[in-house]
Amino acid sequence: MARTFEESVAEILPCTPETDADSLFAFAQVSLLYTATALQGMGAKLEIVSIGREPAD
């Protein structure tokens, strides 16, 4: 049976009280890079821009 996207993400990076914003942001960066690479492999033209976040107070 196929898993949902949410189930796949939860297996890779379970959200627990110990999971902090930096970990989630790093996971998002890797996910976006993976998606961009896959799209480029299919011949899509992409414009890559900076990915960042404001420092926590």
Rosetta constraint file for C-alpha pairs under 8 A:
AtomPair CA 3 CA 7 HARMONIC 6.02 0.50
AtomPair CA 3 CA 8 HARMONIC 6.55 0.50
AtomPair CA 4 CA 8 HARMONIC 6.40 0.50
AtomPair CA 5 CA 9 HARMONIC 6.22 0.50
AtomPair CA 6 CA 10 HARMONIC 6.06 0.50
AtomPair CA 7 CA 11 HARMONIC 6.27 0.50
AtomPair CA 8 CA 12 HARMONIC 6.44 0.50
AtomPair CA 9 CA 13 HARMONIC 5.83 0.50
AtomPair CA 9 CA 14 HARMONIC 7.31 0.50
AtomPair CA 10 CA 14 HARMONIC 4.51 0.50
AtomPair CA 10 CA 15 HARMONIC 6.82 0.50
AtomPair CA 13 CA 27 HARMONIC 7.93 0.50
AtomPair CA 14 CA 19 HARMONIC 7.62 0.50
AtomPair CA 15 CA 19 HARMONIC 5.67 0.50
AtomPair CA 19 CA 23 HARMONIC 6.35 0.50
AtomPair CA 19 CA 24 HARMONIC 7.25 0.50
AtomPair CA 20 CA 24 HARMONIC 6.55 0.50
AtomPair CA 21 CA 25 HARMONIC 6.01 0.50
AtomPair CA 22 CA 26 HARMONIC 6.09 0.50
AtomPair CA 23 CA 27 HARMONIC 6.19 0.50
AtomPair CA 24 CA 28 HARMONIC 6.21 0.50
AtomPair CA 25 CA 29 HARMONIC 6.25 0.50
AtomPair CA 26 CA 30 HARMONIC 6.34 0.50
AtomPair CA 27 CA 31 HARMONIC 6.11 0.50
AtomPair CA 28 CA 32 HARMONIC 6.12 0.50
AtomPair CA 29 CA 33 HARMONIC 6.20 0.50
AtomPair CA 29 CA 51 HARMONIC 7.35 0.50
AtomPair CA 30 CA 34 HARMONIC 6.09 0.50
AtomPair CA 31 CA 35 HARMONIC 6.18 0.50
AtomPair CA 32 CA 36 HARMONIC 6.06 0.50
AtomPair CA 33 CA 37 HARMONIC 6.12 0.50
AtomPair CA 34 CA 38 HARMONIC 6.22 0.50
AtomPair CA 35 CA 39 HARMONIC 6.15 0.50
AtomPair CA 36 CA 40 HARMONIC 6.11 0.50
AtomPair CA 36 CA 46 HARMONIC 7.34 0.50
AtomPair CA 37 CA 41 HARMONIC 6.15 0.50
AtomPair CA 38 CA 42 HARMONIC 6.52 0.50
AtomPair CA 39 CA 43 HARMONIC 6.58 0.50
AtomPair CA 39 CA 44 HARMONIC 5.40 0.50
AtomPair CA 39 CA 45 HARMONIC 7.95 0.50
AtomPair CA 40 CA 44 HARMONIC 4.88 0.50
AtomPair CA 40 CA 45 HARMONIC 6.43 0.50
AtomPair CA 40 CA 46 HARMONIC 7.10 0.50
